[in-house]
Amino acid sequence: MGPSMTSRRDEVIELRKAGLSYAKIGSRLGISRERARQIFKGKPIPEKPALGSKVMLSIGDVASLLGASVNTVRRWGNKGILKAYRIGPRGDRRFRREDVDAFLGEEKAGDLPDPSE
């Protein structure tokens, strides 16, 4: 790093010393207020667990894996084509990784349902 270059953390510290709020620092640097606070406190960026390490997947995770829309995955869950589990008071859908892998195995065998079903 050259002498004229400063790190993002140095910028955040200088702006914080100047009395700016985390929201204003975030706005100025193009990051969220929470990220500005994390940088100031020296916390690393939280990492999402790898998709392969998750046992239960959200509907968005499954849609990405299958290359389908969220609504298609939701429809397949409603029809029982893909086994979904309802959790929490809102009834959010979760899918077991094994069920999705089995579904992908059926896809390779040519038994995948039409997305419009």
URVENCOR-V698484 format. One record per residue. N is the residue number from 1. RES is the residue in three letters. SS is DSSP state (2 for helix, 1 for strand, 0 for the rest). OMEGA is omega in whole degrees, 0 to 359 (* if undefined). NEAR is the number of other ideal C-beta (glycine too) atoms within 12 Angstrom. Layout:
N_RES_SS_OMEGA_NEAR, N_RES_SS_OMEGA_NEAR
//
This chain:
1_MET_0_183_9, 2_GLY_0_183_6, 3_PRO_0_182_5, 4_SER_0_180_5, 5_MET_0_176_9, 6_THR_0_180_15, 7_SER_0_178_14, 8_ARG_2_181_24, 9_ARG_2_178_24, 10_ASP_2_178_17, 11_GLU_2_181_23, 12_VAL_2_181_31, 13_ILE_2_180_21, 14_GLU_2_180_19, 15_LEU_2_179_27, 16_ARG_2_177_24, 17_LYS_2_179_12, 18_ALA_0_175_13, 19_GLY_0_179_10, 20_LEU_0_177_22, 21_SER_0_178_17, 22_TYR_2_179_24, 23_ALA_2_180_18, 24_LYS_2_177_17, 25_ILE_2_179_31, 26_GLY_2_179_25, 27_SER_2_182_16, 28_ARG_2_184_20, 29_LEU_2_179_27, 30_GLY_0_178_12, 31_ILE_0_180_24, 32_SER_0_177_16, 33_ARG_2_180_21, 34_GLU_2_179_17, 35_ARG_2_177_24, 36_ALA_2_178_29, 37_ARG_2_180_23, 38_GLN_2_179_21, 39_ILE_2_180_28, 40_PHE_2_182_27, 41_LYS_2_178_15, 42_GLY_0_180_14, 43_LYS_0_178_15, 44_PRO_0_177_10, 45_ILE_0_178_13, 46_PRO_0_182_9, 47_GLU_0_175_8, 48_LYS_0_177_12, 49_PRO_0_179_14, 50_ALA_0_181_10, 51_LEU_2_181_20, 52_GLY_2_182_13, 53_SER_2_181_12, 54_LYS_0_176_21, 55_VAL_0_178_18, 56_MET_1_183_25, 57_LEU_1_175_35, 58_SER_1_180_28, 59_ILE_2_177_32, 60_GLY_2_177_22, 61_ASP_2_182_27, 62_VAL_2_179_37, 63_ALA_2_179_26, 64_SER_2_181_18, 65_LEU_2_184_25, 66_LEU_2_183_30, 67_GLY_0_180_14, 68_ALA_0_178_30, 69_SER_0_179_17, 70_VAL_2_181_22, 71_ASN_2_177_17, 72_THR_2_178_24, 73_VAL_2_178_34, 74_ARG_2_180_26, 75_ARG_2_178_23, 76_TRP_2_177_33, 77_GLY_2_179_32, 78_ASN_2_182_18, 79_LYS_2_180_17, 80_GLY_0_178_13, 81_ILE_0_178_28, 82_LEU_0_185_37, 83_LYS_0_179_25, 84_ALA_0_177_28, 85_TYR_1_180_21, 86_ARG_1_181_17, 87_ILE_1_174_16, 88_GLY_0_182_11, 89_PRO_0_179_6, 90_ARG_0_180_8, 91_GLY_0_178_14, 92_ASP_1_179_18, 93_ARG_1_171_30, 94_ARG_1_184_27, 95_PHE_1_177_38, 96_ARG_1_181_22, 97_ARG_2_180_25, 98_GLU_2_180_16, 99_ASP_2_179_28, 100_VAL_2_178_35, 101_ASP_2_178_22, 102_ALA_2_178_19, 103_PHE_2_178_30, 104_LEU_2_176_21, 105_GLY_2_177_14, 106_GLU_2_180_18, 107_GLU_2_180_21, 108_LYS_2_179_11, 109_ALA_0_179_10, 110_GLY_0_181_8, 111_ASP_0_183_13, 112_LEU_0_179_21, 113_PRO_0_176_20, 114_ASP_0_181_12, 115_PRO_0_181_21, 116_SER_0_178_11, 117_GLU_0_*_14
//
